[in-house]
Amino acid sequence: MPGLQGKPERQKFIIKVYCILFVQILVTVGIVTLAVTSIELQEFMMKNTWLYWASFGCTFAVLISLMCCHKLARKVPINYILLFIFTVFESYMVSAITIFYTKESIIISVGLTAALFTGLTLFACFTKTDFTVCRGLLWAGVVIVIFAIILLFVYPNRYVMLAICVVILLLLCIFVIYDTQQIANKGKYGLSIDDYIVGALLLYTDIITIFIVILAILGNRH
């Protein structure tokens, strides 16, 4: 990556982040594959919808803990244990969503997500624009999207939902660039080399959300 020459500690940090991310993706792919190929597991998920919301609560609690408590996110092995818990519950949530879509739609969404993430990562590494200074604007966009989603629940509309999904996807693309530059320390703001769990968590969340949004836009339901 440009700007990393002579910085072996940062390079090791980046490699560590992406190795952890790779394991997270493998866990998610494994659980999703099991869900979409097992009729029994699909029936279990449909009958026990409370598990989805329980998983949501657990992932939210772990996410807040790791993002807000730096000591917790850096303390081995508790940081790895919490990240594993987050990954498993997040994977269950993704599985509970994908079982309603065709296998072809899931495969296409996975391919598009991988291509988009790779392209955005390369762009983040080679662009001279510093996206880390856009922190305030990004989170303002998140707040606006949340309010839009709430309104969508009150006044449901298919076309409005698609428009919101497109906006979310664009916002996520910027987040991937923003998070990648933080990890690479390529900008005004960067992650500490002790924050490898946070770095992996950020990228994993970006990838999973992009996949779900693409599936919602292009996917065909059973």
C-alpha positions in Angstrom: 0.0 0.0 0.0 1.3 3.5 -0.8 2.7 5.4 2.1 3.4 2.2 4.1 7.0 1.7 3.1 9.3 1.6 6.1 6.4 1.0 8.5 6.6 -2.7 9.3 4.4 -2.4 12.4 1.6 -0.8 10.4 2.0 -3.5 7.7 1.8 -6.3 10.3 -1.3 -4.6 11.8 -3.0 -4.5 8.4 -2.2 -8.1 7.7 -3.6 -9.1 11.1 -6.8 -7.2 10.5 -7.4 -8.8 7.1 -6.6 -12.3 8.5 -9.1 -11.9 11.3 -11.6 -10.5 8.7 -11.0 -13.6 6.5 -11.8 -15.9 9.4 -15.0 -14.0 10.1 -16.1 -14.2 6.5 -15.4 -18.0 6.5 -17.5 -18.5 9.6 -20.4 -16.5 8.0 -20.2 -18.3 4.7 -20.2 -21.6 6.6 -23.3 -20.8 8.7 -25.2 -19.2 5.7 -24.4 -22.3 3.5 -25.7 -24.6 6.2 -28.9 -22.5 6.5 -29.7 -22.3 2.8 -29.1 -26.1 2.3 -30.8 -27.4 5.4 -34.6 -27.5 5.3 -34.7 -28.4 9.0 -32.7 -25.4 9.9 -34.8 -23.1 7.8 -38.0 -24.4 9.5 -36.3 -23.9 12.9 -35.4 -20.3 12.0 -38.9 -19.5 10.8 -40.5 -21.0 13.9 -38.2 -19.2 16.3 -38.1 -15.7 15.1 -37.2 -14.5 18.6 -33.7 -15.9 18.1 -33.2 -13.3 15.3 -34.0 -10.5 17.7 -32.0 -12.1 20.5 -29.0 -12.2 18.0 -29.6 -8.6 17.1 -29.5 -7.6 20.8 -26.3 -9.6 21.4 -24.5 -8.2 18.3 -25.5 -4.7 19.2 -24.3 -5.1 22.8 -20.9 -6.6 21.7 -20.5 -3.9 19.0 -21.0 -1.1 21.5 -18.7 -2.8 24.0 -15.8 -3.2 21.6 -16.2 0.2 19.9 -16.7 2.3 23.1 -14.3 0.4 25.5 -10.8 0.5 24.0 -9.3 -1.5 26.9 -11.8 -4.3 26.3 -11.1 -4.3 22.6 -7.4 -4.6 23.2 -7.4 -7.2 26.0 -6.5 -10.7 24.9 -8.3 -13.2 24.8 -11.5 -11.4 25.7 -11.4 -9.3 22.6 -11.2 -12.4 20.4 -14.0 -14.1 22.3 -16.3 -11.1 22.0 -15.5 -10.8 18.3 -16.3 -14.5 17.8 -19.6 -14.1 19.6 -20.4 -11.1 17.4 -19.5 -13.0 14.3 -21.6 -16.1 15.1 -24.7 -14.1 16.0 -24.3 -11.8 13.0 -24.0 -14.8 10.8 -27.2 -16.2 12.2 -29.0 -13.0 11.4 -27.6 -13.0 7.9 -28.7 -16.7 7.5 -32.2 -15.8 8.8 -32.5 -13.3 5.9 -30.9 -15.3 3.1 -33.2 -18.3 3.5 -36.0 -16.2 2.0 -34.0 -15.7 -1.3 -33.1 -18.0 -4.1 -29.6 -19.6 -4.1 -28.8 -17.8 -7.4 -29.6 -14.4 -5.9 -27.4 -15.2 -2.9 -24.5 -16.2 -5.1 -24.8 -13.1 -7.3 -25.0 -10.9 -4.3 -21.9 -12.5 -2.8 -20.0 -12.0 -6.1 -21.1 -8.3 -6.4 -20.2 -7.7 -2.7 -16.7 -9.2 -3.2 -16.1 -7.2 -6.4 -17.4 -3.9 -4.8 -15.3 -4.3 -1.6 -12.2 -5.2 -3.6 -12.6 -2.2 -5.8 -13.3 0.2 -3.0 -10.3 -1.1 -1.0 -8.0 -0.5 -3.9 -9.4 3.0 -4.4 -9.0 3.8 -0.7 -5.3 2.7 -0.9 -4.4 4.6 -4.0 -6.5 7.8 -3.9 -4.9 11.0 -2.6 -8.3 12.1 -1.2 -8.5 11.9 2.6 -11.9 10.4 3.5 -11.2 10.2 7.2 -12.1 13.8 7.6 -15.6 13.1 6.5 -16.5 11.4 9.8 -19.2 13.9 10.8 -20.9 13.9 7.4 -20.9 10.1 7.3 -22.6 9.8 10.7 -25.1 12.6 9.8 -26.0 10.5 6.7 -26.5 7.4 9.0 -28.9 9.4 11.2 -30.9 10.6 8.1 -31.1 7.0 6.8 -32.4 5.8 10.1 -35.2 8.4 10.1 -36.0 7.4 6.5 -36.3 3.8 7.5 -38.6 4.6 10.4 -40.8 6.6 8.0 -40.8 3.6 5.6 -42.2 1.4 8.4 -45.0 3.9 8.9 -45.7 4.5 5.1 -44.4 1.3 3.3 -43.7 1.7 -0.3 -41.6 -0.6 -2.6 -40.0 2.2 -4.7 -39.2 4.3 -1.6 -37.6 1.2 -0.1 -35.4 0.7 -3.2 -34.4 4.3 -3.2 -33.4 4.1 0.5 -31.4 0.9 -0.2 -29.5 2.6 -3.0 -28.7 5.6 -0.7 -27.6 3.1 2.1 -25.3 1.3 -0.5 -23.7 4.5 -1.5 -23.1 5.5 2.1 -21.6 2.0 2.8 -19.2 2.4 -0.1 -17.9 5.6 1.5 -17.7 3.8 4.8 -15.5 1.1 3.3 -13.1 3.7 2.0 -13.2 5.6 5.3 -12.5 2.5 7.4 -9.8 1.2 5.0 -7.9 4.5 5.2 -8.2 4.4 9.0 -6.7 0.9 9.1 -3.9 1.9 6.7 -3.4 5.2 8.6 -3.7 7.0 5.3 -5.3 10.2 6.3 -5.8 12.6 9.2 -7.3 10.0 11.4 -6.1 6.4 11.8 -6.5 3.4 14.1 -3.9 2.4 16.6 -2.0 -0.7 15.8 -3.6 -2.2 19.0 -7.0 -1.8 17.5 -6.9 -4.8 15.1 -10.2 -6.2 16.5 -11.9 -2.8 15.9 -10.5 -2.7 12.4 -11.7 -6.2 11.5 -15.1 -5.4 13.1 -15.5 -2.3 11.0 -14.7 -4.0 7.7 -16.8 -7.1 8.5 -19.8 -5.0 9.4 -19.4 -3.0 6.1 -19.2 -6.2 4.0 -22.2 -7.9 5.7 -24.4 -4.8 5.4 -23.4 -4.3 1.7 -24.3 -7.9 1.0 -27.7 -7.6 2.7 -28.5 -4.3 0.8 -27.5 -5.7 -2.6 -29.6 -8.8 -1.8 -32.5 -6.6 -1.0 -32.2 -4.7 -4.2 -31.5 -7.4 -6.7 -32.5 -10.6 -4.9 -35.4 -12.8 -5.9 -37.5 -14.3 -3.1 -38.8 -17.8 -3.1 
